[in-house]
Amino acid sequence: MIYGRKQIDSQTKKEWDYVACIYPEGNIDLNHNYLFNHEQIDTIFFTGYQDEEEVGFNKFLQGLEKDENEDC
């Protein structure tokens, strides 16, 4: 289950798109967190609750990603 975006690995300092935990257990501790990028997602089973703030924040993050790709 994804519960955070734009996460930095505390050991490697690498930025990842998402942090997730196992479901339904939830965020147990740092040893049970999973960091990954958008292109590693194969299937979305459920998107959860999305309000106007979430939709706006998602558009903002997509704009940041677009700007980062243009710099390459």
CORKATA-V447030 format. One record per residue. RES is the residue in one small letter. PSI is psi in whole degrees, 0 to 359 (* if undefined). D_FIRST is the distance of its C-alpha to the first C-alpha in Angstrom with 1 decimal. Layout:
{{RES	PSI	D_FIRST} {RES	PSI	D_FIRST}}
//
This chain:
{{m	125	0.0} {i	131	3.8} {y	6	6.3} {g	157	9.4} {r	158	11.8} {k	63	15.1} {q	145	14.6} {i	127	17.6} {d	124	17.6} {s	336	20.0} {q	313	22.0} {t	345	22.5} {k	12	22.2} {k	139	20.6} {e	135	18.5} {w	156	15.2} {d	322	13.5} {y	156	10.0} {v	138	8.5} {a	167	5.1} {c	168	5.3} {i	149	6.0} {y	134	5.8} {p	6	8.1} {e	318	9.6} {g	193	7.6} {n	98	9.2} {i	304	12.3} {d	179	14.1} {l	334	14.5} {n	350	15.0} {h	22	11.5} {n	148	9.9} {y	122	9.4} {l	136	11.2} {f	169	11.9} {n	163	13.7} {h	318	13.6} {e	350	16.1} {q	357	14.0} {i	124	11.8} {d	316	13.6} {t	137	12.1} {i	118	10.1} {f	327	9.9} {f	133	9.5} {t	345	9.9} {g	187	10.2} {y	133	13.3} {q	119	15.2} {d	186	18.5} {e	323	21.2} {e	317	20.1} {e	315	16.6} {v	316	18.6} {g	318	21.1} {f	321	18.8} {n	318	17.1} {k	320	20.7} {f	313	21.7} {l	322	19.1} {q	323	20.2} {g	320	23.7} {l	316	23.1} {e	319	21.8} {k	315	24.9} {d	319	27.2} {e	320	25.9} {n	328	26.5} {e	334	29.9} {d	342	30.9} {c	*	30.6}}
//
